Amino acid sequence: MLNNELNGNNNGLSPDYDGLVRFLIEPLLESPELLNFDCEQISSTKRVWIRLAFEENDKGKIYGRGGRNIQALRTVLQTAAQLSGDTLYLEIYEDEERTRERRSKPPLRQAPPPRPAGHHFTRRPIRRSTIG
């Protein structure tokens, strides 16, 4: 059957993308029941979109060090899609409100109040002499 799939004769069978995503991602999550994903298959164009959303505290485990985990997930899903002749797109969504808060810049410090006219330093400035 693998040879038929490699040659493009998969008899109309498509991989179980939902089961594959659950199998690969749920072990990484602290709360697997909070995983949200959608798998949209368009048979006329042979395209598959998988959209993932997960909790912020699971983000590090899903992405992995240097993005290794998410890249491995993408590779497995794309390989399964290629075997059935599909083109796969993986999209990851974050909570926009949390992302906006995290990306916002910290408030600027206020400038010190201007000095009144005629204000003098209490110390004399350091004078440097050049020898030469």
C-alpha positions in Angstrom: 0.0 0.0 0.0 2.9 2.4 0.7 4.1 1.9 -2.9 0.7 2.8 -4.2 0.7 6.0 -2.1 4.1 6.9 -3.4 3.0 6.5 -6.9 0.0 8.6 -6.4 -2.5 5.7 -6.3 -4.0 6.1 -2.9 -7.5 5.0 -3.9 -9.0 8.3 -2.6 -7.7 7.7 0.9 -6.6 10.7 2.9 -4.6 10.7 6.1 -6.4 11.2 9.4 -5.0 14.6 10.0 -7.1 15.1 13.2 -5.8 11.9 14.7 -2.2 12.7 13.7 -2.3 16.2 15.2 -3.7 14.9 18.4 -1.2 12.1 18.6 1.8 14.4 18.0 0.7 17.4 20.1 -1.3 16.3 23.1 1.6 14.6 24.9 3.4 18.0 24.9 0.5 19.9 26.5 -0.2 20.4 30.2 -3.9 20.6 29.4 -4.6 18.6 26.2 -8.3 19.3 26.5 -7.6 23.0 25.8 -6.1 22.3 22.4 -8.1 23.9 19.6 -7.4 23.0 16.0 -9.3 22.9 12.8 -8.5 20.8 9.7 -10.0 22.0 6.4 -9.6 19.8 3.4 -10.4 21.0 -0.1 -10.5 18.0 -2.3 -10.8 19.9 -5.6 -7.5 21.6 -5.1 -5.9 18.9 -2.9 -5.1 21.4 -0.2 -5.3 21.0 3.5 -5.2 23.8 6.1 -4.5 22.9 9.7 -5.0 25.7 12.2 -3.7 25.3 15.8 -4.5 27.3 18.9 -3.2 26.4 22.4 -2.6 28.0 25.8 0.2 30.5 26.3 1.9 28.3 29.0 2.2 25.4 26.5 3.8 27.6 23.8 7.4 26.7 24.8 6.8 23.0 24.7 5.0 23.1 21.4 7.7 25.2 19.7 10.6 23.5 21.5 14.2 24.8 21.7 14.9 26.8 18.5 11.5 25.7 17.0 12.6 22.1 16.7 9.3 20.6 17.9 7.1 22.6 15.7 9.3 22.0 12.7 9.2 18.3 13.3 5.4 18.4 13.6 5.3 20.4 10.3 7.6 17.8 8.6 5.5 14.8 9.7 2.2 16.5 8.6 3.7 17.6 5.3 5.1 14.1 4.6 1.7 12.5 5.3 0.1 15.1 3.0 2.6 14.5 0.2 2.1 10.7 0.3 -1.6 11.4 -0.5 -0.9 14.1 -3.0 -2.1 17.0 -0.8 -0.4 20.3 -0.1 -0.5 21.1 3.6 -0.5 24.5 5.3 0.0 24.7 9.1 -1.1 27.9 10.8 -0.6 28.7 14.5 -2.8 31.2 16.2 -2.2 33.0 19.5 -4.5 34.9 21.8 -4.3 38.4 20.2 -5.0 40.2 23.5 -2.1 38.5 25.3 0.2 39.0 22.4 -0.6 42.7 22.2 0.1 43.1 25.9 3.4 41.2 25.6 4.5 43.2 22.5 3.6 46.6 23.8 6.5 48.8 24.8 7.0 49.7 28.4 5.9 53.2 29.4 8.6 55.8 28.8 10.2 57.4 31.8 9.2 61.0 32.3 12.0 63.6 31.7 13.2 65.4 34.8 11.6 68.8 35.3 13.4 71.7 33.6 15.8 73.6 35.8 14.9 77.1 36.7 16.7 80.0 35.0 19.9 81.0 36.8 20.4 77.5 38.3 24.1 76.7 39.0 25.8 73.5 39.6 26.8 72.8 43.1 30.1 71.2 42.1 32.6 72.7 39.8 33.0 70.9 36.5 36.0 68.8 36.0 38.6 70.4 33.8 40.9 68.2 31.9 44.2 69.5 30.7 46.1 68.1 27.8 49.8 67.8 28.1 51.5 68.2 24.9 
